[in-house]
Amino acid sequence: MRFATGLPGADRYPPITADWEREMGPEDFQLVARTADDLGFDCISMSEHIVMPIDMAELMGPFWSHAMTAMAFVAGATSRIEVDSAVIVLPYHHPVVLAKAVSTLDLLSGGRVRLSIGVGHAEREFEVLGAPYHERGRLTDEYLAAMIELWTEEEPKYHGRYVGFEDVAFEPKPVQRPHPPIIIGGNSEAAMRRAARHDGWFPWLITAEQLRGCLDHIRSLPEFEARTRPFEVVMPLTTLAVDEDHRPLSGDAGRPGAPQSTQETIDTVGRLREIGVTQTMVPMPPARSLGEHLEALHRIADEIIPVFR
């Protein structure tokens, strides 16, 4: 089982952001990253929005970092831990430019990049960026195919509806071969098929009981049967108590809460591993300061991670 953590203060999602995160400076971000690196966490995850539509700003907040920039910052401050774009909306990025950013960072970090992507849901954000919202699934598939072509072929060429190129050279290639892992976020049938074609799945707001049936379905797909690379399943230990539109759930409508003891946490991680989860994020208890956040990282590293190594 792999263990991920986040970078507090880089994104400020209202349901989980504490006041102290708004005061963090460069040295604080570096300290969190280096602590996670030293403690043996496998991955630091960073999400992204480019702009936040005003009608969603109250629920989701306006403060979101650019994922690749944050990943480069973290990779430069660490020596071992992987950096993951969990989860960015692929149609917001030109695939040739993003392929170059990913391969450059993979080179400079020594092969420590993971690319977790989704198709997106904020229609107004698509409009601002000039991306076709109602074609986002097809756009995503084409962008992924174009990026893989650039990463893996000495004389890349691709001709699609949205992107095309030939007679070009593209270097550096990624250090990871054939390319960095591509993890697909989302719960739709299309997302699960897309995940089966690539390197893993990152579901959103589902329970462990629901996960088992979804994985059975993914494994039954022809795309999954044809794969030759390992398949990652990334799922946090608990899901946020919000609905698909990021509105808070009330009362008993919320999802199962975080485990209350170390043993309950170990048991819950063990159940996820039995179902097929390969990477999780142990929930951090509410911290009143950066120091308390770092203490929680130490507790997870001392009491939880060793059980699954």
N, C-alpha and C positions, 0 to 999 in steps of 0.2 A: 504494500500500500504506500502510495506517495502522499505527501502532505504539502499543501499550499497555504500561503497566507497572503494578505493584502498589504497595501501601502497606505496607511491612514493619512488623511489630509490631501491626497492626490485627487480623489473624487469625494464629493460631499453630498451623498445620498441621504436625504433627511431622516429616513427611518433608523439609520444606524450611525450617523455622524455625531460625534461629541464636540462640545465647545472647544476643548483644547486642541483639536485637530486644525482649527482655523488659525491657530497661532504658530503652526510648525514652520520652521525655516529649513534651508538647504542641509544644514548639519543634522537636523532631526530626521529628515528623510534618509540621509546616508546612514545614520545610526540604526534605524529600523531595518534597512536592507542588510547592513553588515551583521546585525544581530541574528536575523533569520538565516543568513548564510553560514555564520559560525555555529549556529545551533543545529544545523542539519536539515532544515526545511528544504524541500525539493524545488519549490517554485514560488515566485512572487507574481500574483495576478494583478493586472491593471485593465480596467474597462475604459469606455470612451463614449462621449457624445461630442459632436462638433459644435452644434448650436442646440439650444433647448427651446422648443416652441413655448410661447408664453402660456398657453393653456395647459401645459404640462409642468411648468417651472415650479409651481407650489408643491406638487407631489414628488417630483424627481430632483428638484434643485437645479440651478444654473451652472454649478461649478463642476466641470468634468475636464480632466486632462486629455491631452493628445497621447494616445496609448504608445505609439512607437517612440515618441520623445521620452516619455517616462520610462519605458523599457530600456532605452539606451542609457539613461541616467543611472538606473539601478544596475545594469550590467557593468557599467564603468566603475561603480562603487563596490563591486563584489568580485569574487573569483570562482565560485562554484555553482551557485544557485541559478536555476533557469528563470527566464522572464517570459510571461505569457500574456497575450492580448485577450484576456477573458472578460467580456466578449466584445469584439469590435464589429461594426456593421460594414461588411466588405463593400457593398455598392457605393459607399461614401468615398472610396479611394480608387484612383486610376490604377489598374492592375500592374502596369509596367513600372510605375513609380513605387508602388508598394512592394513589388517583387524585388526591386533594387534595395529598398530600405531593409527588408527582411534579410536578404542575402548579405548585405553589408554588415548588419548587426550580428548575424550568425558568424561571420568571419571574425569580427573584432572581439566577440565574446567567447570564441572557441567552441561554437556549436551549442549555445544555450538558449535558443529561441524556440518558443512554441507559438503557433498561430491559431487562436480560437476565434471563430467568426460566426456571425449570424446574418440573417437577411434584413433585419430591422423591422420597426413597427411605427415609427414616428413620421407620419406622412409629410408634415410640414418641414421636417428636417431634410427629407429627400428633395422637396421643392427648392429649398434654399441652395442646396448643393447641385441642383440640376440633374438629379438622378431619377429615372422613371420608377416611381413607387410600385405601380401595378405590374411591373416586369421584373421585380427585384429577385425573384427566384431564378429565373432564366439568366439574369445578369450575373448573379452570384456563381452559378455553375460555369458560365463562360469565363468569368474572371479567374476562377480557380484553375480552369484548364489552361488559360493563357499563362498564368504564373508558373505552373508546373512545367510548361514547355520552356519557359525562360530559364528555370532553375536546372533543368535536366538535359537539355539538348545543346550540342556544340553549335549548331546552326538553327536556332529556333525560328519557327514560323507558325503563324496562327491566323486564321481568317474566320471571324465570327460576325454576328450581327452587331456587336457593340465594340469590339476591339479587333484589330488586325495588324500584323507586322510580318515582314520577311526581309531577307538580306540585311540582317542586323547581327552584331555581336553583343553578347551580354555577359559581363563578368563584373564582380566576382560571383562565382557560384557559391551556394551555401556550403558550409563545412559538413553539415549533416547530409547524409546521402540516403535516398535520392534527393530529399529536401526536408526541411523542418516539419515536425508533425502538424497536421491540420485537423483541428478538433471543431466539430460542428455543433453550434448551440441551437436550441429550439425544440419544440415538442410536436410539431406537425408531422404528418406522414412524409411530406417532402423533405423535411429536415432529417428524419430518420433514414430515409433512402440516401440522402447526401452523406450522412455520417458513415453509412455502410460502405460507401465508395471511397472514403478517405480514412482518417486515422483514429477517429473516436467521436464520442457524443457527450455533450454537456446539456442535460435537460434543465428546464426552468420551472420551478414551483410544482414539482411532483413529489409524491411520497415514496418511501422505499417499497411499499406494496405495489404501487403503480409501476415503479421502475422494473420490477421483475417481469411483468407482462410485456413492457415495451422492449426490453432486451431480448426476450424470446422472439418477438416479432422481427427485430433487426437481424437476429441471427438466422431467421428463416428466409431472408431476402436473397435473391440471386446475386446481388452486388456484394453481399457479405461472403457468400460462398467463394467468390472469385478472388478475395483479397489474399495478400501474402505477407502483409505487415501486421504487427501487433495492434490490437484494438483497445483504445483507452476509453474508460468510462469515468467521467469527472462529475462528482456530485457532492455538494456541501453536506455536512452532517445534519444541518437543519435548514429549512427553507424559510424565507421571510414571510411574515404574516401580512402579505399584500396580495391583491388580485392581479390579473393580467394587465390591468391598466394602472398598477402601482397604487391603488387606493387601499388604505389600511383595512384589514379584516377586523371585525369586532367580536368580542366574547368568545364563545366556543367555535365560532367559524374559523378561528385561527388554526394554523397547522401545528403539529406536535412541537412542544417547546424543546429547548436545549437540555441535554442531560445535566443532572444536578450534581453528580459526583464523578470522580475519576473512573470508578469502575463502570458506571453507567455509560460514560463516554467510550471506554474501551469496548464494552459490549455492543454499543451502537455502531462503532467503526467495524467491528468484527462482522456484524450482520450485513453491513453494506459490502464488505469484501466478499462474503459468501454469495451475495446476489450477483456480483460481477464488477463492482466499483473498483477502479484502480487508483484514483486520486480523490482526496477529500480535503475539506477545510474545516477544522475544528472551530466551533464558534468561540469568539473571544468574549469573556465576561465584560460587562460595561466597565470602562476604565475612566477614572477621573483625571488622569494625567498621562503623559507619555511614559513616565516611569512605571505606572501600573500596567500599561500596555506591554512594555518590555518584560515585566515580571510574568505576565500571562504567557508570553512566548516561551519564556524559560520553563514554566510549569508544563506546557504541552510537550516541549522537547525532552524534559526530564521524565515525565510520567506517562505519556501517551505514545509518542513516536517509537521509543525502544521496543515496545510490545510487538510492533509490526515490522521490525527489521529482521 
